Amino acid sequence: MARGMWGKIEWIREQPEHIRMRYVAGCLLVSMTFILGIWLLSLKENFQHTFRDVPAGLEKGKELLPDGTMPSLSNLLEQAKPLEGGGRDAKTGQQYFEEQFGAGSQKTNEESAQEQSAP
């Protein structure tokens, strides 16, 4: 078989170029048909797998969605308690934010002053 195949290849090499191109086109067509067939079979299997799993996934996803008992953000903000800082005075969120923002601005000003004074 192998000797016959090598003989066939040698015979094709001896043919004119337009005949060799016909063999190339034929081999290309056969191999691409084979590859396309495998791809279509795998695509069909992927679609079948998706159609089976999507309804089950939707049911699982519904469990993750919040139901009507979840409070809204505005309700949570209305019920907010002041922040307590480890034995310090109680602060509201706005006071804490302003304190932290001011401390960050102060550090930035100090760092820029140090950079300017450094040679």
Backbone hydrogen bonds, N-H to C=O, Kabsch-Sander energy under -0.5 kcal/mol:
donor,donor_aa,acceptor,acceptor_aa,energy
5,M,1,M,-2.2
6,W,2,A,-2.5
7,G,3,R,-2.0
8,K,4,G,-2.0
9,I,5,M,-2.3
10,E,6,W,-2.3
11,W,7,G,-2.2
12,I,8,K,-2.4
13,R,9,I,-2.2
14,E,10,E,-1.3
15,Q,11,W,-0.5
15,Q,12,I,-1.1
19,I,16,P,-0.6
20,R,16,P,-2.0
21,M,17,E,-2.5
22,R,18,H,-1.2
23,Y,19,I,-1.8
24,V,20,R,-2.4
25,A,21,M,-2.6
26,G,22,R,-2.5
27,C,23,Y,-2.7
28,L,24,V,-2.6
29,L,25,A,-2.5
30,V,26,G,-2.4
31,S,27,C,-2.6
32,M,28,L,-2.6
33,T,29,L,-2.0
34,F,30,V,-2.0
35,I,31,S,-2.4
36,L,32,M,-2.8
37,G,33,T,-2.2
38,I,34,F,-2.0
39,W,35,I,-2.4
40,L,36,L,-2.6
41,L,37,G,-2.0
42,S,38,I,-2.2
43,L,39,W,-2.4
44,K,40,L,-2.4
45,E,41,L,-2.1
46,N,42,S,-2.2
47,F,43,L,-2.3
48,Q,44,K,-2.3
49,H,45,E,-2.4
50,T,46,N,-2.3
51,F,47,F,-2.7
52,R,48,Q,-1.5
53,D,49,H,-2.1
54,V,50,T,-2.5
56,A,52,R,-0.6
57,G,53,D,-2.4
58,L,54,V,-2.4
59,E,55,P,-1.8
60,K,56,A,-2.0
61,G,57,G,-2.3
62,K,58,L,-1.8
63,E,59,E,-0.8
63,E,60,K,-0.5
64,L,60,K,-0.6
64,L,61,G,-0.8
65,L,61,G,-0.9
70,M,67,D,-1.3
76,L,72,S,-1.9
77,L,73,L,-2.4
78,E,74,S,-2.0
79,Q,75,N,-1.6
80,A,77,L,-1.0
83,L,91,K,-2.6
86,G,84,E,-0.6
88,R,85,G,-0.7
91,K,83,L,-3.0
96,Y,92,T,-2.4
97,F,93,G,-2.5
98,E,94,Q,-2.4
99,E,95,Q,-2.4
100,Q,96,Y,-2.6
101,F,97,F,-2.9
102,G,98,E,-2.4
103,A,99,E,-2.2
104,G,100,Q,-2.2
105,S,101,F,-2.2
106,Q,102,G,-2.3
107,K,103,A,-2.2
108,T,104,G,-1.9
109,N,105,S,-2.1
110,E,106,Q,-2.3
111,E,107,K,-2.5
112,S,108,T,-2.1
113,A,109,N,-1.8
114,Q,110,E,-2.0
115,E,111,E,-2.1
116,Q,112,S,-1.8
117,S,113,A,-1.7
118,A,114,Q,-1.5
